Amino acid sequence: MTRLSVNINKIATLRNARGGNIPDVVKVALDCEKFGAEGITVHPRPDERHIRYKDVYDLVSRVQTEFNIEGYPTQKFVDMIVKIRPAQVTLVPDKPDALTSNAGWNTIENQQLLSDLIDEFRNAGVRTSIFTGTDPKIIEAAAKTGTDRIELYTEPYATLYPKDKEAAVAPFVEAAQLAKKLGLGINAGHDLSLENLHFIYKNIPWLEEVSIGHALISDALYMGLEKTIKAYKNCLTDKTLLD
């Protein structure tokens, strides 16, 4: 089964635009779980322009499904992960001023850094995942760090999908097959949507988890959160109207 983890960063963006606590990030996370999401993802950034560090601490005692925290490993981020021990930490190579995640790690150049971080997180009992592209050498180097999983950066897939879905998915299938051979679990995320999610699931049915935020929250504006989560979960089944 491929789990759906809902990234609630955009809920925090909407709240922060006005101040106060509407919408309530914790309530939305709990509603996502109630409507069928198997995980909640957050990505606190140094400027706290969406999810704040306080949100993470508020959520950790309330989330009942898998809590996945993404981010660049500043010391503040590392200290938080070791302290609260979420189910999973996903290491992302964002610069502090990055608008959104737009590349995977160069695991060759950063192998020692990543290995040390993974040792620290695993000693704290936290499952680790590294955000990567599809280059075989990058995936092989990721495996050498001792990480439990990789998360495939799927923006290139989403961009090419409308023009040639077979060509779009091919490098991701190859990358996933290599990762599986190396004993890595495989997650995926970035620009996955109701349009393209089922096709990548159909071609990589051993995906452990997909993390989806922007498209899902945008769809929820029209469909409502409950119907949207059910629609995304429907994409992660062998039988779907979208096939």
Buried (B, 14 or more C-beta within 10 A) or exposed (E): EBBBBBBBBBBBBBBBEEEEEEBBBBEBBBBBBEBBBBBBBBBBBBEEEBBBBEBBEBBBEEBEBBBBBBBBBEEEBBEBBBEBBBBBBBBBBBEEEEEEBEBBBBBEEBBEBBBEBBEBBBEBEBBBBBBBBBBEEBBBBBBEBBBBBBBBBBBBBBEBBEEEBEEBBBBBBEBBEBBEEBEBBBBBBBBBBBBBBBBBBBBBEEBBBBBBBBBBBEBBEEBEBBEBBEBBBBBBBEEBEBE
